[in-house]
Amino acid sequence: MRGASRGLNSGAVFALYGPFRRGGQHTSQSNEAFDQILRAQNPGWGVRNLDDVADTAAKEGFDLEDVFLMPANNLTVIFRKQ
């Protein structure tokens, strides 16, 4: 987020795609299993909670603009630089 904030001008769009937890809960069993696999490889990895990602983005000057449901229980998350 910090790098995107430094590199993007005001009004620019920043998009993320992938699995996210929502409200701290996994959105599917497959995402929960994927999270467990990632954390077994490295405890710092894992499926992130969208609220936490949005909070981090806000601290770096981004507003959460939209969330789109995608295939395979993924999301496309759109942020806009303030």
N, C-alpha and C positions, 0 to 999 in steps of 0.2 A: 504494500500500500504506500509506503513511504517513497519508494522509487517511482511509482506511478504518479504520485502527487507532485514530485519534483519535475517529472518529464512532461506532464500534461498541462495545457493552458486552461484557464477558466472556461467552463462550458463544455469541456471535452467529456466524452463518454468512456467509461472503463467497465468492461464486462468480465464476469467470472462464470465458468460453466463447471458443473460437477455435482456430486452428492453433497448435501448439507443436512444437518439436523435442524429441526424447526421447533422452537420452544423447548429446546434441550432434548427432544425426542427424535429418534430415527424415524424416517418416513417409510421405511420398508425393511423387511428382514434381510434382504440382500445388501442394503447399505450398512446395516448393523454388522453383518458378517464381514464386509469389506473393511469396516472400521477396526474390527478385531484383528484382521490380517495385518493392516497397516501398523497398529499399535504393538503387535507382536514383533515386528521388524524394528520399530523405533518408537519408544513411548511418547515422543514429541510429535509423531505423525497422527493422523486420524481424520475422520470426517468432522468438519468444523460445524459449530452451531451458527446458523445464519445471523442471529441477533448479535453474537460476539463479533462476527466479521463486519457487520454494519456499524457497530460501535467503533471498531478499529478504523474503519473507513472514514467515519465522521471526524475522528481525531486528526485524520490526514487531509481533511477538507473535501470529503465526498458526501453527497446526499444519495441515499438509496432511492432510486427512481422507479424501478419495476422489477418484478420477479415473474419469470415464465416457467411453467411446468414443461419438462422435456421428457423424451422417452427414457426408459430404464431408470426411472425414479431420480433423475437429475434435474437440476434447475439452471437456468440462465439468469444471472443476477446483474442488473444494470445500475451502475453508479454514475453520477454526474459531478464533475469537479466544480466546486463553488467559485 
